[in-house]
Amino acid sequence: MDDAQRYRMNAAECLSAAERCGPGYRALTLIIAASRLTLARHQEAMDELLTIWSKAQSAVPIQLPFQFPRDPRRRQIVAFQGREVVSA
């Protein structure tokens, strides 16, 4: 069982407990159930993002079939990244 399923089961248990407990604890139990449901949704979103990220990391970069010739009349491209200078 993954984390999101466990959070959803905990939320269901809290809802069931809220039906049986007194009015003083009912609101607190419902808040806990809502929190568990929020955790489940966040966990599912994180799992989806991690899946997308791992697919992007494993993808093969696209390479052009040939290199465009560089025009010798143009200056070299210089990019700044942080404090260091990167030459292309």
NULUMVEX-795140 format. One record per residue: residue number from 1; residue in one letter; x, y, z of N, C-alpha, C, O, CB in turn. Coordinates in nm, 4 decimals, decimal comma. Glycine has a CB too. Example, Ala and Ser with C-alpha at 12.3 -4.5 7.8 and 13.67 -1.06 7.14 Angstrom:
# NULUMVEX-795140
{1 a {1,3190 -0,5690 0,7800} {1,2300 -0,4500 0,7800} {1,3200 -0,3300 0,7800} {1,4236 -0,3319 0,8465} {1,1308 -0,4473 0,9046}}
{2 s {1,2850 -0,2250 0,7080} {1,3670 -0,1060 0,7140} {1,2900 0,0030 0,7870} {1,3409 0,1138 0,8039} {1,4084 -0,0598 0,5725}}
END
This chain:
# NULUMVEX-795140
{1 m {0,0846 -0,1175 0,0000} {0,0000 0,0000 0,0000} {0,0895 0,1243 0,0000} {0,1843 0,1345 0,0779} {-0,0964 -0,0005 0,1225}}
{2 d {0,0579 0,2159 -0,0869} {0,1382 0,3384 -0,0931} {0,0849 0,4425 0,0064} {-0,0195 0,4244 0,0691} {0,1377 0,3964 -0,2373}}
{3 d {0,1601 0,5507 0,0179} {0,1273 0,6532 0,1174} {-0,0090 0,7157 0,0937} {-0,0845 0,7369 0,1886} {0,2327 0,7611 0,1172}}
{4 a {-0,0416 0,7455 -0,0316} {-0,1696 0,8112 -0,0615} {-0,2867 0,7223 -0,0196} {-0,3851 0,7713 0,0358} {-0,1797 0,8449 -0,2124}}
{5 q {-0,2764 0,5928 -0,0457} {-0,3836 0,5008 -0,0045} {-0,3961 0,4956 0,1476} {-0,5065 0,4933 0,2021} {-0,3574 0,3594 -0,0599}}
{6 r {-0,2813 0,4937 0,2150} {-0,2840 0,4902 0,3610} {-0,3480 0,6176 0,4167} {-0,4259 0,6111 0,5118} {-0,1412 0,4729 0,4171}}
{7 y {-0,3158 0,7332 0,3581} {-0,3774 0,8585 0,4028} {-0,5284 0,8558 0,3809} {-0,6044 0,9019 0,4660} {-0,3154 0,9782 0,3288}}
{8 r {-0,5720 0,8022 0,2672} {-0,7158 0,7950 0,2395} {-0,7863 0,7005 0,3369} {-0,8973 0,7289 0,3819} {-0,7400 0,7490 0,0950}}
{9 m {-0,7214 0,5878 0,3692} {-0,7811 0,4953 0,4659} {-0,7899 0,5603 0,6041} {-0,8887 0,5417 0,6752} {-0,6991 0,3644 0,4734}}
{10 n {-0,6871 0,6363 0,6422} {-0,6911 0,7079 0,7702} {-0,8034 0,8111 0,7718} {-0,8702 0,8290 0,8736} {-0,5563 0,7766 0,7976}}
{11 a {-0,8241 0,8785 0,6592} {-0,9332 0,9766 0,6503} {-1,0680 0,9074 0,6660} {-1,1571 0,9588 0,7337} {-0,9275 1,0529 0,5157}}
{12 a {-1,0830 0,7909 0,6036} {-1,2089 0,7169 0,6153} {-1,2319 0,6714 0,7593} {-1,3448 0,6758 0,8083} {-1,2088 0,5954 0,5207}}
{13 e {-1,1271 0,6284 0,8266} {-1,1391 0,5887 0,9670} {-1,1788 0,7081 1,0542} {-1,2595 0,6945 1,1462} {-1,0066 0,5279 1,0172}}
{14 c {-1,1221 0,8241 1,0247} {-1,1579 0,9448 1,1000} {-1,3039 0,9817 1,0793} {-1,3719 1,0215 1,1739} {-1,0684 1,0618 1,0589}}
{15 l {-1,3527 0,9689 0,9565} {-1,4945 0,9984 0,9301} {-1,5836 0,9014 1,0050} {-1,6865 0,9403 1,0603} {-1,5249 0,9920 0,7790}}
{16 s {-1,5442 0,7756 1,0069} {-1,6214 0,6759 1,0803} {-1,6209 0,7058 1,2300} {-1,7231 0,6929 1,2974} {-1,5658 0,5355 1,0542}}
{17 a {-1,5049 0,7458 1,2807} {-1,4955 0,7789 1,4230} {-1,5761 0,9045 1,4556} {-1,6322 0,9154 1,5646} {-1,3487 0,7984 1,4637}}
{18 a {-1,5821 0,9991 1,3621} {-1,6568 1,1234 1,3854} {-1,8058 1,0958 1,4025} {-1,8744 1,1682 1,4746} {-1,6349 1,2217 1,2693}}
{19 e {-1,8564 0,9913 1,3367} {-1,9979 0,9559 1,3505} {-2,0278 0,9019 1,4901} {-2,1386 0,9180 1,5414} {-2,0377 0,8523 1,2445}}
{20 r {-1,9278 0,8377 1,5513} {-1,9497 0,7732 1,6806} {-1,9125 0,8601 1,8007} {-1,9591 0,8339 1,9116} {-1,8715 0,6462 1,6862}}
{21 c {-1,8301 0,9623 1,7813} {-1,7818 1,0393 1,8965} {-1,8768 1,1548 1,9301} {-1,9666 1,1893 1,8532} {-1,6404 1,0939 1,8687}}
{22 g {-1,8533 1,2120 2,0465} {-1,9377 1,3214 2,0935} {-1,9132 1,4493 2,0155} {-1,8148 1,4598 1,9423} {-1,9141 1,3460 2,2408}}
{23 p {-2,0024 1,5466 2,0306} {-1,9912 1,6709 1,9541} {-1,8637 1,7485 1,9825} {-1,8156 1,8215 1,8958} {-2,1090 1,7581 1,9826}}
{24 g {-1,8086 1,7345 2,1006} {-1,6861 1,8070 2,1345} {-1,5662 1,7611 2,0519} {-1,4774 1,8406 2,0212} {-1,6554 1,7904 2,2819}}
{25 y {-1,5636 1,6337 2,0164} {-1,4511 1,5786 1,9398} {-1,4827 1,5640 1,7907} {-1,3928 1,5396 1,7102} {-1,4114 1,4433 1,9965}}
{26 r {-1,6081 1,5788 1,7547} {-1,6480 1,5571 1,6150} {-1,5779 1,6546 1,5215} {-1,5266 1,6140 1,4171} {-1,7997 1,5708 1,6000}}
{27 a {-1,5749 1,7820 1,5572} {-1,5125 1,8831 1,4705} {-1,3639 1,8550 1,4544} {-1,3096 1,8661 1,3445} {-1,5338 2,0250 1,5278}}
{28 l {-1,2979 1,8184 1,5646} {-1,1554 1,7875 1,5577} {-1,1295 1,6660 1,4692} {-1,0361 1,6660 1,3891} {-1,0994 1,7632 1,6979}}
{29 t {-1,2114 1,5637 1,4833} {-1,1954 1,4424 1,4032} {-1,2194 1,4710 1,2558} {-1,1508 1,4141 1,1708} {-1,2909 1,3332 1,4518}}
{30 l {-1,3138 1,5565 1,2235} {-1,3391 1,5931 1,0838} {-1,2231 1,6746 1,0262} {-1,1898 1,6602 0,9085} {-1,4703 1,6728 1,0723}}
{31 i {-1,1617 1,7598 1,1081} {-1,0453 1,8363 1,0626} {-0,9284 1,7426 1,0329} {-0,8569 1,7605 0,9343} {-1,0043 1,9412 1,1685}}
{32 i {-0,9097 1,6432 1,1187} {-0,8027 1,5453 1,0955} {-0,8296 1,4675 0,9668} {-0,7374 1,4418 0,8895} {-0,7902 1,4479 1,2160}}
{33 a {-0,9558 1,4298 0,9433} {-0,9906 1,3577 0,8205} {-0,9617 1,4434 0,6974} {-0,9083 1,3940 0,5981} {-1,1391 1,3161 0,8226}}
{34 a {-0,9967 1,5705 0,7040} {-0,9694 1,6602 0,5906} {-0,8194 1,6761 0,5688} {-0,7736 1,6835 0,4547} {-1,0340 1,7981 0,6139}}
{35 s {-0,7432 1,6814 0,6769} {-0,5975 1,6918 0,6646} {-0,5392 1,5680 0,5992} {-0,4510 1,5777 0,5140} {-0,5335 1,7133 0,8016}}
{36 r {-0,5889 1,4508 0,6393} {-0,5404 1,3256 0,5783} {-0,5744 1,3199 0,4299} {-0,4943 1,2715 0,3499} {-0,6007 1,2034 0,6504}}
{37 l {-0,6906 1,3683 0,3927} {-0,7278 1,3705 0,2512} {-0,6383 1,4667 0,1735} {-0,6004 1,4376 0,0601} {-0,8755 1,4103 0,2348}}
{38 t {-0,6045 1,5797 0,2326} {-0,5123 1,6744 0,1698} {-0,3745 1,6119 0,1524} {-0,3110 1,6293 0,0483} {-0,5020 1,8031 0,2531}}
{39 l {-0,3280 1,5396 0,2535} {-0,1996 1,4699 0,2418} {-0,2019 1,3681 0,1277} {-0,1041 1,3549 0,0541} {-0,1648 1,3998 0,3739}}
{40 a {-0,3125 1,2968 0,1133} {-0,3241 1,1992 0,0048} {-0,3148 1,2675 -0,1313} {-0,2462 1,2187 -0,2211} {-0,4563 1,1220 0,0161}}
{41 r {-0,3827 1,3785 -0,1463} {-0,3790 1,4515 -0,2737} {-0,2389 1,5050 -0,3025} {-0,1926 1,4995 -0,4164} {-0,4801 1,5674 -0,2721}}
{42 h {-0,1722 1,5561 -0,2012} {-0,0358 1,6064 -0,2205} {0,0597 1,4933 -0,2562} {0,1466 1,5094 -0,3418} {0,0132 1,6785 -0,0941}}
{43 q {0,0432 1,3782 -0,1901} {0,1296 1,2640 -0,2193} {0,1099 1,2169 -0,3633} {0,2071 1,1848 -0,4317} {0,1015 1,1487 -0,1213}}
{44 e {-0,0149 1,2125 -0,4096} {-0,0418 1,1722 -0,5473} {0,0200 1,2705 -0,6464} {0,0739 1,2295 -0,7492} {-0,1927 1,1614 -0,5710}}
{45 a {0,0123 1,3995 -0,6159} {0,0721 1,5004 -0,7038} {0,2234 1,4857 -0,7068} {0,2851 1,4972 -0,8128} {0,0336 1,6420 -0,6582}}
{46 m {0,2838 1,4602 -0,5902} {0,4293 1,4419 -0,5862} {0,4712 1,3163 -0,6623} {0,5718 1,3174 -0,7334} {0,4782 1,4338 -0,4409}}
{47 d {0,3947 1,2085 -0,6478} {0,4262 1,0857 -0,7203} {0,4198 1,1073 -0,8708} {0,5037 1,0569 -0,9455} {0,3307 0,9739 -0,6794}}
{48 e {0,3190 1,1831 -0,9148} {0,3057 1,2124 -1,0581} {0,4228 1,2967 -1,1080} {0,4768 1,2705 -1,2154} {0,1730 1,2851 -1,0861}}
{49 l {0,4619 1,3973 -1,0308} {0,5750 1,4808 -1,0706} {0,7053 1,4006 -1,0737} {0,7873 1,4192 -1,1637} {0,5889 1,5998 -0,9753}}
{50 l {0,7247 1,3127 -0,9772} {0,8455 1,2298 -0,9762} {0,8487 1,1349 -1,0960} {0,9551 1,1089 -1,1520} {0,8540 1,1495 -0,8455}}
{51 t {0,7328 1,0837 -1,1349} {0,7255 0,9976 -1,2526} {0,7616 1,0754 -1,3781} {0,8387 1,0272 -1,4610} {0,5855 0,9368 -1,2665}}
{52 i {0,7069 1,1946 -1,3925} {0,7378 1,2787 -1,5089} {0,8852 1,3155 -1,5090} {0,9499 1,3125 -1,6137} {0,6507 1,4064 -1,5094}}
{53 w {0,9387 1,3503 -1,3925} {1,0791 1,3902 -1,3824} {1,1714 1,2746 -1,4176} {1,2712 1,2943 -1,4871} {1,1103 1,4411 -1,2417}}
{54 s {1,1394 1,1533 -1,3703} {1,2264 1,0396 -1,4000} {1,2221 1,0046 -1,5482} {1,3229 0,9617 -1,6044} {1,1860 0,9179 -1,3162}}
{55 k {1,1072 1,0224 -1,6121} {1,0999 0,9988 -1,7568} {1,1824 1,1023 -1,8322} {1,2483 1,0695 -1,9308} {0,9536 1,0023 -1,8051}}
{56 a {1,1790 1,2271 -1,7862} {1,2566 1,3328 -1,8522} {1,4054 1,3100 -1,8341} {1,4833 1,3389 -1,9249} {1,2180 1,4706 -1,7976}}
{57 q {1,4468 1,2586 -1,7188} {1,5879 1,2319 -1,6934} {1,6394 1,1175 -1,7791} {1,7561 1,1170 -1,8182} {1,6101 1,2006 -1,5466}}
{58 s {1,5534 1,0202 -1,8088} {1,5977 0,9047 -1,8847} {1,5847 0,9237 -2,0356} {1,6297 0,8391 -2,1129} {1,5199 0,7842 -1,8424}}
{59 a {1,5242 1,0329 -2,0772} {1,5060 1,0572 -2,2205} {1,6404 1,0862 -2,2867} {1,7284 1,1497 -2,2286} {1,4083 1,1746 -2,2440}}
{60 v {1,6532 1,0381 -2,4084} {1,7753 1,0621 -2,4850} {1,7678 1,2017 -2,5456} {1,6673 1,2356 -2,6080} {1,7948 0,9538 -2,5961}}
{61 p {1,8716 1,2835 -2,5289} {1,8672 1,4178 -2,5873} {1,8616 1,4117 -2,7397} {1,9199 1,3232 -2,8022} {1,9891 1,4993 -2,5427}}
{62 i {1,7915 1,5059 -2,7968} {1,7782 1,5125 -2,9423} {1,9060 1,5719 -3,0001} {1,9521 1,6774 -2,9565} {1,6534 1,5970 -2,9843}}
{63 q {1,9621 1,5034 -3,0980} {2,0814 1,5534 -3,1643} {2,0504 1,5798 -3,3099} {1,9836 1,5005 -3,3763} {2,1982 1,4544 -3,1505}}
{64 l {2,0994 1,6916 -3,3584} {2,0804 1,7257 -3,4987} {2,1665 1,6343 -3,5847} {2,2741 1,5926 -3,5417} {2,1148 1,8745 -3,5250}}
{65 p {2,1209 1,6025 -3,7057} {2,1988 1,5132 -3,7904} {2,3289 1,5770 -3,8396} {2,4203 1,5069 -3,8830} {2,1156 1,4699 -3,9087}}
{66 f {2,3366 1,7073 -3,8328} {2,4596 1,7745 -3,8765} {2,4789 1,9003 -3,7941} {2,3845 1,9497 -3,7324} {2,4548 1,8087 -4,0285}}
{67 q {2,5984 1,9514 -3,7928} {2,6309 2,0738 -3,7197} {2,6225 2,1911 -3,8173} {2,6800 2,1865 -3,9261} {2,7735 2,0650 -3,6537}}
{68 f {2,5513 2,2949 -3,7781} {2,5448 2,4130 -3,8621} {2,6826 2,4795 -3,8647} {2,7461 2,4929 -3,7602} {2,4359 2,5118 -3,8111}}
{69 p {2,7288 2,5204 -3,9805} {2,8595 2,5868 -3,9846} {2,8524 2,7222 -3,9150} {2,7544 2,7954 -3,9286} {2,9075 2,6042 -4,1303}}
{70 r {2,9568 2,7540 -3,8410} {2,9633 2,8802 -3,7687} {3,0151 2,9880 -3,8633} {3,1109 2,9672 -3,9378} {3,0539 2,8681 -3,6423}}
{71 d {2,9504 3,1021 -3,8584} {2,9922 3,2144 -3,9408} {3,1157 3,2785 -3,8758} {3,1049 3,3305 -3,7648} {2,8759 3,3188 -3,9576}}
{72 p {3,2311 3,2763 -3,9406} {3,3530 3,3289 -3,8785} {3,3479 3,4805 -3,8548} {3,4268 3,5325 -3,7759} {3,4726 3,2955 -3,9653}}
{73 r {3,2568 3,5519 -3,9216} {3,2475 3,6969 -3,9029} {3,1771 3,7341 -3,7727} {3,1890 3,8474 -3,7262} {3,1742 3,7599 -4,0202}}
{74 r {3,1032 3,6388 -3,7129} {3,0294 3,6676 -3,5895} {3,1173 3,6412 -3,4684} {3,2005 3,5506 -3,4680} {2,9007 3,5831 -3,5815}}
{75 r {3,0967 3,7221 -3,3669} {3,1730 3,7060 -3,2434} {3,1259 3,5818 -3,1682} {3,0157 3,5314 -3,1901} {3,1595 3,8313 -3,1543}}
{76 q {3,2117 3,5347 -3,0801} {3,1796 3,4196 -2,9984} {3,0699 3,4574 -2,8976} {3,0723 3,5668 -2,8412} {3,3062 3,3671 -2,9260}}
{77 i {2,9748 3,3673 -2,8755} {2,8661 3,3912 -2,7813} {2,9180 3,3660 -2,6399} {2,9768 3,2616 -2,6116} {2,7427 3,3002 -2,8130}}
{78 v {2,8954 3,4619 -2,5531} {2,9374 3,4482 -2,4142} {2,8123 3,4616 -2,3274} {2,7364 3,5576 -2,3403} {3,0466 3,5556 -2,3754}}
{79 a {2,7923 3,3644 -2,2393} {2,6772 3,3672 -2,1497} {2,7258 3,3765 -2,0059} {2,8301 3,3213 -1,9710} {2,5880 3,2418 -2,1696}}
{80 f {2,6508 3,4457 -1,9241} {2,6852 3,4585 -1,7831} {2,5931 3,3689 -1,7030} {2,4710 3,3734 -1,7178} {2,6748 3,6060 -1,7353}}
{81 q {2,6534 3,2875 -1,6179} {2,5754 3,2001 -1,5318} {2,6297 3,2165 -1,3903} {2,7400 3,1714 -1,3595} {2,5822 3,0501 -1,5794}}
{82 g {2,5527 3,2803 -1,3063} {2,6020 3,3091 -1,1718} {2,7144 3,4097 -1,1797} {2,6967 3,5190 -1,2336} {2,6493 3,1807 -1,1011}}
{83 r {2,8304 3,3738 -1,1264} {2,9462 3,4637 -1,1283} {3,0497 3,4235 -1,2320} {3,1476 3,4947 -1,2543} {3,0107 3,4677 -0,9920}}
{84 e {3,0276 3,3099 -1,2946} {3,1286 3,2645 -1,3906} {3,0843 3,2908 -1,5341} {2,9648 3,3016 -1,5619} {3,1572 3,1152 -1,3712}}
{85 v {3,1775 3,3007 -1,6217} {3,1487 3,3247 -1,7624} {3,1589 3,1912 -1,8355} {3,2570 3,1180 -1,8220} {3,2464 3,4311 -1,8238}}
{86 v {3,0544 3,1614 -1,9136} {3,0495 3,0362 -1,9882} {3,0576 3,0720 -2,1358} {2,9766 3,1506 -2,1848} {2,9191 2,9534 -1,9558}}
{87 s {3,1541 3,0155 -2,2069} {3,1658 3,0407 -2,3510} {3,1022 2,9275 -2,4272} {3,1214 2,8105 -2,3943} {3,3131 3,0575 -2,3932}}
{88 a {3,0273 2,9620 -2,5279} {2,9607 2,8603 -2,6081} {3,0445 2,8261 -2,7295} {3,0049 2,7418 -2,8100} {2,8217 2,9073 -2,6508}}
END
